[in-house]
Amino acid sequence: MRVTCTVNGREQRADDVWEGESLLYVLRERMGLPGAKNACEQGECGSCTVRLDGVPVCACLVAAGQAEGRDVVTVEGLADFARQRDGSGEPGELAPVQRAFIDAGAIQCGFCTPGLLVAADELLERNDSPSDADIREALSGNLCRCTGYEKILDAVRLAAARGTARTTGQGA
Amino acid sequence: MSTPWPRASAPGRTPTGLTQGGRTGAGIGASTLRPDGTLKATGEFAYSSDMWHEDMLWGCTLRSTLAHAEIVSIDTSEALAQPGVRAVLTYDDLPTEVKHYGLEIRDTPVLAHGKVRHHGEPVALVAADHPESARRAAAKIKVEYAELPVVTDEASATAEGAPLVHEDRHDRHAHHVPHPNILHRQPVIRGDADAAAARADVIISGEYVFGMQDQAFLGPESGLAVPAEDGGVDLYIATQWLHSDLRQIAPVLGLPEEKVRMTLSGVGGAFGGREDLSMQIHACLLAQRTGRPVKIVYNRFESFFGHVHRHPAKLWYEHGATRDGKLTHLRCRIVLDGGAYASASPAVVGNAASLAAGPYVVDDVDIEALALYTNNPPCGAMRGFGAVQACFAYEAQMDRLAAALDLDPVEFRQRNAMEQGTIMPTGQPVDAPAPVAELLRRVKALPLPPERQWLAAGAGADVRALPGGLSNTTHGEGVVRGVGYAVGIKNVGFSEGFDDYSTARVRMEVVGGEAVATVHTAMAEVGQGGVTVHAQIARTELGVRQVTIQPADTRVGSAGSTSASRQTYMTGGAVKNTCEAVRERVLDIGRRKFGTYHPAWATAELLLEDGKVVTDGGEVLGELADVLEGESVDLELEFRHRPTEAFDLRTGQGNGHVQYSFAAHRAVVEVDTELGLVKVVELAVAQDVGKALNPLSVIGQIQGGSTQGLGMAVMEEILVDPVTAKVRNPSFTDYLIPTILDTPTMPVDVLELADDAAPYGLRGVGEAPTLSSTPAVLAAIRDATGLELTRTPVRPEHLTGT
């Protein structure tokens, strides 16, 4: 079958997709977007988290056909997505949450990072000053084996604090 | 799926060099950021499962469905006939006389021959043009098995007439073990435990059970093998040690090592689980057979069969102590289940035996550690490597001894804590700082987290702060708090006489008017941040700002393994060592060019700082860019740690270890005693790191290691059916690792007491925090519940008695 959807703001098409293929497989192997990761392929680890019409989903649990005609955001498009949403930042700049993960030391092997970034960005989109418990709840579907999560909490706190500082600075 | 799959235009992806600028002050001791951080945050970092090549095929492995069986026949005809299938390989297709591999003992068949020895052993390989085609073809391979009886524990493995897991052993341990199903046995005997026991006022003994833990790195085993025009193969792979893989791969392929060109691809965590080969040889064989690039990516189910696990263990311990709280003796027996193949079991036995007494002064010991061959899944390296199991047992013993003597458990440990100068049970003196009592003091001195934190937000209980979490199982009813302590000792580096070395190539030249450095090693960056510290070391030693870290590959000499907490010590040491030699060459050039202009070139001690040659008095002699103009310095050198000795096979005596690493934990838990659910509220840790080359990365290692120990305490266990020896929970649905909700606040106290024998005085940090975390959590649960709890992980039914 043919699958056509918008990925990171651009229309993408994949031909001869077998019906059993997941959105994750099509993104990674047919559309040249390997950012979403393949760690469990059964919806337990969150490494393949992408936005599907704005909703964070495990791309491994979405059949490719389900994405037909819909809007997908992956980690590769996160910076553009955040810039358009927030109305701040320069083209080529990282999204605030990406910058914060790097600055806080929240990245070790990095395999969980793409999924965590998409999930953390979505959390901050709906809650710009989350409590620690809010952060833990929002990211509880994303496994990390390296960090023990402390630096990931730091990163989300940092991104939230920088976001608040920025909007305060703008007089918002 | 019968037609070839046209693909959208996807880029070929290969690992790239990492160039990082930065202030010259971004040298050792600074928390510089990862040079690969941006690539990892944007999704561009090329992991081994992201490798892609035009015309590539997908490989798939058929694995045994039984733990122990004779292979009566294999019929591949239906699989071969399936459209899209390009090759099906079995043992009979292996191209050379070398058909086995192994880290220490070559006992592992590349593909099963005649019989399978554990559930999930590779039997056949398929290459096809789509991963699903390959899986379906593999399912069409007909393997007829004749089931054999299994051995699953010490009793069944050493029973009279027990089936032998390996019938015809010729390995170096075969002659000294008491039974062919015992892979290796190492006693450590010192002093006179019997006589010392007679002096004891209390004697405590206990049996402890340690479950099988999985490394559960997130990036599954994967890689891409590309056949080359010269008959060789280029392999892009996630591993912990390129050259160890190479040594095992090349003979099976019938290729000289220089024709197997390996490049490290992005590694999604390792923790010991990538020390052994997984799909490396398989992908190369399929590439050789088909003449096409072959990619293999395990899914999580297969990953549980694709790597070795941490040895489950049964441990019997007996300690004595006098009324004034001094240990008299230790007798213990540690039985590790090595599973069907040797992997790193012999070295794990050596660690368990030599570190069995923990970080305590015990002069009279009678220790025995052994690993079994069984039909359980093979076990080998995992973070902590033999020291973890022992720590769980001796720390439980310390609490019981303290209780029997009516002493505070920390006070009791401190009275027996080793220090610099203590003689280990192996006879080896501890010749660097060993601040065991101080680490305990530090974690104990931290303020305790407030009680009943689930009420902190006001209005009702926040279930997220309670055992059971969002399952909403309690609002505080039946919840009790407990506090527990533990401390451990881990060796750093490869021990027992192994020639442990690393290699670094460093080039210094002028680019764009600025002196820059390029560092090339074969070190496997698995997430630990080796690439970060290599750039820091180059800046510190060479006074440059910009450093490029080349991709790790086999064009440069071996870096040894990213394991045993050794890489910062060893490859960091190698980078430092080569940089020092490069610096001398650079200064020679400077003396040649400019020596006549200033006498200090000849007389002063010279340093490279901030792009300049300066005297130790701070006088600038010249710009590095001028010195290096038109020249470059490029050196590749090996670096070794001090030599070690093998342990005597009867007494365990010998200077076997390079360096020790210590961490102490305090765990605070809350237990829902009605449902048996545990919430770890805080896990505080103090660790001596010698010198923190990158404090941010060091803390990341300590917190990550502590969390893996926490997982082992309350949730992580591979369950193997005791009758069939089959794995029952090979998925992240059934094998649980801690989520961010399961993981507490982890205050870290870093102590820096230099080890004068190590580069910059540093101590390997990666493993020690994994040791004491588990027993600290267990101690806290015991404190909360009053239960004995002699096995880990603790399950709800152990707490409720149901």
Interface residues (C-beta under 8 A of the other chain):
Chain A: Q12 R13 A14 D15 D16 W18 G20 E21 R28 E29 R30 M31 G32 L33 P34 G35 A36 K37 N38 A39 C40 E41 Q42 E44 C45 S47 T74 V75 E76 L78 A79 L94 Q98 R99 F101 I102 D103 G105 I107 Q108 C109 G110 F111 C112 T113 P114 L117 S131 A133 I135 R136 E137 L139 S140 G141 N142 L143 C144 R145 C146 T147 G148 Y149 E150 K151 I152 L153
Chain B: M1 T3 W5 P6 R7 A8 S9 A10 P11 R13 S31 L33 R34 D36 G37 T38 K40 A41 T42 G43 E44 F45 A46 Y47 S49 D50 W52 H130 E132 Q215 A216 F217 L218 G219 P220 G266 V267 G268 G269 A270 F271 V297 N299 R300 A457 D462 R464 A465 L470 V526 G527 Q528 G529 L696 S697 I699 G700 Q703 G704 G705 S706 T707 Q708 S731 F732 T733 I737 P738 T739 I740 L741 T743 T745 M746
